[in-house]
């Protein structure tokens, strides 16, 4: 990751993958040789790394509160693997259930004032398990996790910040549907 420009804050918003699956998927990502595994636990991204003007952070947080309170809790079912190859060297665990809810959340989150993100590709909810590693490593993860399955309830999403080095820092959880 690159350093954050002065006067800005790098944020991301994600749904954590609960245990025991989160550590299992993060560990498998590390075993593939993906250096991001050390900094980014398994998750479903709702807003990828985005730099915002630091002064706008309170307004973004207020927007996230409103988005979260408008979304009812839902279920995610992770099942099997997919890839973005040959466009990008990524293997991921797919969402069999929860796609629409993630798409709605991602769209609402990205609509916050002060959040401007150029998207190279359309939003596609997934859990990255290998990225920018050798083709053999990508193939191995794709095959090994092809039968992966996990079902869990989503009751919140999380705002993370990143200073340019080291792991992402959890800033705040946002309960869905007004859950506290």
SVG drawing of the C-alpha trace seen along z (x, -y; Angstrom):
<svg xmlns="http://www.w3.org/2000/svg" viewBox="-35 -19 39 49">
<polyline fill="none" stroke="black" stroke-width="0.4" points="0.0,0.0 1.1,-3.6 1.2,-6.3 -1.9,-8.3 -1.8,-11.9 -1.7,-14.6 -5.2,-15.8 -6.8,-12.5 -7.8,-9.2 -7.9,-5.9 -11.0,-4.0 -12.6,-0.7 -15.9,0.9 -16.3,4.6 -18.3,7.6 -16.0,9.7 -16.1,13.5 -16.8,15.0 -14.9,17.9 -13.9,20.5 -14.1,19.6 -12.4,16.2 -9.1,17.5 -9.3,20.6 -9.6,18.4 -7.0,15.9 -4.6,18.7 -5.1,20.3 -4.5,16.9 -1.2,16.7 -0.2,20.2 -0.7,19.2 2.0,16.6 -0.3,13.6 1.3,10.8 -2.0,9.1 -3.1,12.0 -0.9,10.5 -2.7,7.1 -6.3,8.0 -8.3,10.7 -11.0,12.5 -13.9,10.3 -16.5,9.2 -15.6,5.7 -18.4,3.2 -16.2,0.2 -12.6,0.9 -9.6,-1.3 -10.7,-4.9 -9.0,-8.1 -11.3,-10.8 -10.7,-14.3 -10.1,-13.7 -12.6,-16.5 -15.4,-14.6 -14.9,-11.4 -17.6,-12.4 -20.1,-12.9 -19.2,-9.6 -19.7,-7.9 -23.1,-9.5 -24.0,-8.3 -22.8,-4.7 -25.1,-4.8 -28.1,-5.7 -27.2,-3.0 -26.8,-0.3 -30.1,-1.2 -31.9,-0.9 -30.6,2.6 -32.1,5.6 -29.7,8.4 -29.3,11.1 -27.6,14.4 -24.4,15.0 -23.8,18.4 -20.2,18.8 -19.9,21.8 -17.1,22.8 -14.6,20.8 -14.4,18.4 -11.7,16.3 -11.3,13.0 -8.6,14.5 -7.4,13.6 -8.5,10.0 -6.9,10.0 -5.0,12.7 -7.5,13.3 -9.2,16.4 -12.1,16.0 -14.8,17.8 -18.2,17.0 -21.4,15.9 -24.3,18.2 -26.6,16.2 -26.4,12.6 -25.3,11.1 -28.2,8.6 -27.9,7.4 -24.2,6.8 -24.8,5.0 -27.4,2.7 -25.1,1.9 -22.1,1.2 -24.2,-1.1 -25.6,-3.0 -22.2,-3.3 -20.5,-4.6 -23.2,-7.3 -21.8,-9.1 -20.8,-12.7 -17.0,-12.9 -16.6,-9.3 -15.3,-9.4 -13.9,-6.1 -13.1,-5.3 -14.2,-1.7 -12.1,0.3 -14.7,3.1 -18.3,3.6 -18.9,4.5 -19.0,8.3 -19.2,9.4 -16.7,12.2 -14.0,13.2 -10.5,13.0 -8.3,16.0 -5.4,15.4 -4.2,12.4 -1.1,11.6 0.6,14.9 1.9,17.5 -0.5,19.3 0.2,22.6 -0.7,21.1 -3.9,19.6 -4.8,23.0 -4.1,24.8 -6.3,22.5 -9.1,22.6 -9.1,26.4 -8.6,26.8 -11.5,24.5 -13.9,25.6 -15.9,27.5 -15.8,24.8 -19.2,23.9 -20.1,21.6 -23.4,20.0 -23.6,17.2 -25.8,14.3 -24.7,10.7 -25.7,8.3 -23.2,5.5 -20.5,4.1 -17.2,2.4 -15.4,-0.8 -11.7,-0.4 -8.9,-2.9 -5.4,-2.4 -2.3,-4.6 -0.4,-3.2 1.5,-0.5 0.6,2.5 -2.8,3.9 -6.1,2.2 -7.5,0.8 -11.1,1.4 -12.6,-2.0 -16.3,-1.2 -18.9,1.5 -22.3,0.5 -25.2,2.7 -27.8,3.5 -31.5,2.6 -30.7,0.6 -29.3,3.6 -27.2,2.5"/>
</svg>
